[in-house]
């Protein structure tokens, strides 16, 4: 298995863990009448992860791969186009989620039902996207991309390197993911 492809698979596993942790944090937040600043802070950290890591690294790499797949006689072009559109929708929806939760953090009035509805939709969008890629895109990657394709993709990935997103920055997000996906609940962490 190619290293880039292996990393994308690992990213999906890690993002699933983050989505589960994010969902637990939301349940903690919505399960109380009082706003817990620690839980809210962790939610904002998780949203930071979702707004930076996929947009700066994961989705740009996937977009290169999807473009390369479209040069092949793939059997499910509609799934590829859908995944590309979802990358844009996820970025916009993540910005919206950040705005909502930063408003809450700054004591602005945000109706609980609006926040819960947006949160549930966001989780569903993220999970549907990962499922689409795992079930319809990744099998095509395995089937159609050859060694020469991966060499070309690797050259393009090197050109994409964002100076902001160096190894140290990536390690910060990996540490955040590990912290948030620990089996401990936020109340245990801050007790």
N, C-alpha and C positions, 0 to 999 in steps of 0.2 A: 504494500500500500504506500502511495506517495506521501511524503511528509506534510505537504500542504493539505491534502485530503484528510490525513490522520488528524491534523490540528482542527479542521472544520468539524470532524466527528466528535472530537473531544470538546470543542466549543459548545456543540449542541447538548452534550451531556451536562456540561457545566451550566449552561443557560437553563436547562430543565431544573437543575438543583436551585439555581437562583430564583426561578419562577416559583418553585415550591416554598422557598424561604420567604419570598415577597408575599405570597399568599398567606402564610402563617402570620407575618407581621400585620397584614391587613386585617386578618381575623382578630388579632390582639387589639388593634386600634378600634375596629368597629364593635368589638365585644364589650367595650366599656363606655360609660357615659362621660368619663373624664379623659381628656387628651393627655396621653403619656408622651412627654417630650423625648424620652429615650427611644420609644418605638417609632415616633415620627422621624427622628434623626436617622434611624436605621432604614426606614422607608426611603428617605431622601438619598441615602447612600446607595441603596439598591437601584433607585432610578438613575442616579449618576452612572452607575455601572452600565445599565441598559441604554443610556443615551450616549456614552462614550465608546465602550468596547465594541459593540456591534457596528456603529457608524464609522469608527476610525479604522477598524481592522477587519472584522469578520465579514460584513456585507460587501465592502469593496473587493475583497478577495473572491467572495462568491460571485460577484458581478463579473469579474474577469473570467471565471470558470463558466458561468452561464453563457457569456458571449462566445466563448470557445465552443461550448456544446452546440450552439446554434449554427456553427459551421459544419456540423456533422449531420448525418441522416437520422437524427434522434426520432424516437417514436412518440414523444409527448411534449411537443413544443408549447402547448397551452400551459402546462405546468411550469415551464421555464418562464414564460411571460408573466404568469401569475406570481411566481416567486419574486421576479424583478419589481413588479408593482407593489408587492407587499413590503419590500425593503423601504420604499418611499413612504408607504402608509405607516409602517412601524416607527420610522423616524419622526413623522409628524405627530403620531399618537403619543409617543414618548415625551415629546416637547409639551404636549397638552397635559399629560399626567404630571410632569414636573411643575408646570404652572399651577395646577390645582393644589398640589401638595405644598408648594412654596407659599401659596396663598393661605393655606391652613396654618403653616408654620408662622406666618406673619399676622395671625389672628384675623384674617379676612373671613367674612361669612361665606362658607361653602356648604350647601345643603348636604347632609349625610347621604341621602338617596342619590344625589348627583355624583358624589365621590364614590359611592359603592358601585353604581352603575358603570361609571367610567373605568373603575378598577377591574370589575368583572369582564367588561368588554376587552380591556387591554390584555388581561391574562389569556382570554380566549384567542385573541388575535395572535399573540406570541406563540401559544401552543399549536394553533392551527398551522402557523408558518413553519415551525420546526417539523411538524408531522408531514406537511407537504414536501419539504425538502428531504426528509428521511425516507419517505415512501416513494416519491416520484422523481426527485432530482438525483439523489445519491446513487440509486441503481443505474441511472443513465451515465453518471460520471464514471462509474466502474466499468460500464460496458463500452463506452465510446472513446474515452480519453486514453491516449497512448503516451509512451515515454516522450516523444517529441512535443506533444501538446503540453505536457507538464513542464518541459524545459522552457517553452514559450511563456507559459503562465508564470513560472518562477522569475523570468526576466522582467515581466510586467509587474509582479509583486515587488521586486526590488526597486522599481521606479516609483511605485506607489508609496513607499515608506514615508510616513509622516514623521518629521523630526520630533514632534510632540510625543509620538507613540513609540518610544524606544523601549528597550528591554526593561529598564527600571520602571517605566510607567506601566508596562504590561504586568510586571510583578506586583505593583500596587493593587491593580484590579484583581489579580489572582488572589492576593492576600485578603482583599475585601470579600471576594466570593467565598473563600474558605471560611472566613470568620462568620459570614452570614448564613452559611449552610451547615454550620455545626449543629448537632442535635439539641443543644441548649436553647431554651427560650430566652427572649430578651430580658424577661424579669429575672432569670437566673444569672444572666450576664452582668446585670447592674445591681444585683442584691448585695 
